[in-house]
Each structure stands twice: as C-alpha cells, then as structure tokens.
Amino acid sequence: MELTRIAGGDPNCRNDDCPTIFTTDRGTIAVQGYTVERRTPEGEAVVEIPEAVLKEAFRALGW
C-alpha cells in the first residue's frame, strides 16, 4: 500500500512517531496515532490524534 501524507507528521518528531493522516493508493485514509486502550477486533486498533491534525487533513482534502 502506498501512503501519501496529507496532515500531521510534525518535522520535530523523531522516527515518524507523530500523529499523521495519509491517503492511500486504494482510495482510503490511514491514520497513525497513539493507541487507546480499548478492545477491538483482531487487526484493528483505536488511535488518538490531535484535533488540529484532523482539521488539517480536511483542509488538504478540500472538505
């Protein structure tokens, strides 16, 4: 899967460990964030990202 960063990924982060939003070559959106402790189905996770990163993604997508 190819990822294109559209929001987040602060340049001050080390090892690409900041919350980030990507579009994919499959027509989906991928979110990188901090894991939230909650049970989810196998292969899924709940992640937390700052509201500002989500707003940045909406602007980048023209929403």
C-alpha positions as CSV (number, residue, x, y, z in Angstrom):
1,M,0.0,0.0,0.0
2,E,1.3,3.4,-0.9
3,L,0.8,6.2,1.6
4,T,0.8,10.0,0.9
5,R,0.9,12.3,4.0
6,I,-1.8,14.9,4.0
7,A,-1.7,16.1,7.6
8,G,0.4,15.9,10.7
9,G,3.9,14.4,10.8
10,D,5.5,17.4,12.6
11,P,9.1,17.8,11.4
12,N,10.2,18.0,15.0
13,C,9.1,14.3,15.5
14,R,11.7,11.6,15.7
15,N,11.3,8.3,13.9
16,D,8.0,9.3,12.3
17,D,6.2,8.8,15.6
18,C,3.8,11.8,15.5
19,P,0.1,11.5,14.7
20,T,-0.3,11.7,10.9
21,I,-3.1,11.2,8.3
22,F,-2.4,9.7,4.9
23,T,-4.4,8.9,1.7
24,T,-3.7,5.5,0.2
25,D,-3.4,4.2,-3.4
26,R,-6.5,2.1,-2.5
27,G,-8.8,5.2,-2.1
28,T,-8.8,5.0,1.7
29,I,-7.5,7.2,4.5
30,A,-4.9,5.8,7.0
31,V,-4.4,7.3,10.4
32,Q,-1.2,7.0,12.6
33,G,-1.8,7.9,16.2
34,Y,-1.3,6.9,19.8
35,T,-3.0,3.6,20.8
36,V,-6.0,4.0,23.0
37,E,-6.6,1.1,25.5
38,R,-9.8,-0.5,24.2
39,R,-10.7,-3.9,23.0
40,T,-11.1,-4.1,19.2
41,P,-11.5,-6.9,16.7
42,E,-8.3,-8.6,15.6
43,G,-6.3,-6.5,13.1
44,E,-7.9,-3.2,14.3
45,A,-6.9,-0.5,16.7
46,V,-8.3,2.7,18.1
47,V,-5.9,5.6,17.9
48,E,-5.9,9.1,19.2
49,I,-4.8,12.1,17.1
50,P,-4.9,15.9,17.9
51,E,-8.0,17.7,16.6
52,A,-5.7,20.1,14.7
53,V,-4.3,17.2,12.6
54,L,-7.8,16.1,11.6
55,K,-8.7,19.7,10.6
56,E,-5.5,19.9,8.6
57,A,-6.5,16.7,6.8
58,F,-10.0,18.0,6.0
59,R,-8.5,21.2,4.5
60,A,-6.0,19.2,2.5
61,L,-8.8,17.1,1.0
62,G,-10.9,20.2,0.3
63,W,-13.7,19.3,2.7
